[in-house]
């Protein structure tokens, strides 16, 4: 999915449920500074972000379940870091755009 208002809306709906109702949705997928708010919302003690790229960016949220020793990866590819972060965040939430 391309970066833009549609992707921003999906992030607001699935990562920040109800937080942005009735107000303008931030430009999560096009502004890296705003995309870091998505990272802060997703990451925690058991979830880490790995971001790499140049022309094509890959964001990967790595989830480690200590009590089961299970790990899961949720990745997104984009032409910008912000887009890749948003797509990976939707993957964490089980949303396929």
N, C-alpha and C positions, 0 to 999 in steps of 0.2 A: 504494500500500500504506500502510495506517495505521501510525503510530508504535507501537512496542510490542516485545514479546519476539521475535516472529517476524522483524521487520525487524532487530532487534539481532543475532539469530542469523545472518542472512544477511551482515551486516557482518563479524561475527567469522569466518565461514567464507570469505568472498571477499576481504576487505581485510586481515585478520590471520590467514591460514591457520595453523592448529595452535597459535597463541599462547594461545588461551583454552581448550584442551582440558582437561577435568576441573576447571575452576574456573567460578565464576559469571561470566556474560557481562555486561559493563558495559551501562548503559542509554544506548547511543549515540544512539538516536533520540528520546529524551525529555529528556536533560540536555545543554544546550549546552556546558558545560565538558567533558563526556566526548566530545561530537561533535567538538571541536577536535582530539582525538587522531586522529580519522579524517582530518581536514584535514592534520595533520602527516604522517600516513602516506602520503597521496596526493600532496601538493604537493612540488615539488622545483624544480630549475632550469628545467625545461621545462613545468611544470604550475602554474597559478595558480588561485586561487578568487576568484569574484566572487559576493557575496551581497547580495541586495536584497529588500525587501518590507515589508509592514506586516501586512495580514490574510493574504495569501498570500505565502509566501516562495519565492524562486527562488535556488537555488545552481547555479553553473555552473563546472565545471572546464574551463579553457581550456588546451589542449595545443598547444604550438608545436614543430614539428620544424624546427630551424634548417637542417639539411643539405638539406631538401627544400622549405623555405618553406611547408610544409603546416601548417594549423591545424585543430584539431578541438575541438568543444565537446560536453560531456556535462552535461546539466542535470537538475535534479530540482525538483519543486514540492511544497510542504508547508504545513501550517498553522502550523508552527514552523520556525525556522532549523535546528534539529537534524534534524528529519525531512527537510527539503530537502537538507541536506548528505549524509545517508545515502543518499537516493535518487540523488543525483548521483554519489556514490562508487560505487554499484553499477553505474551506467551506464558509468563509466570502466572497470570490470572486465568489461563486457559482459553483466551479469546483469540480466534483466528480471523484477522481482518480480511 
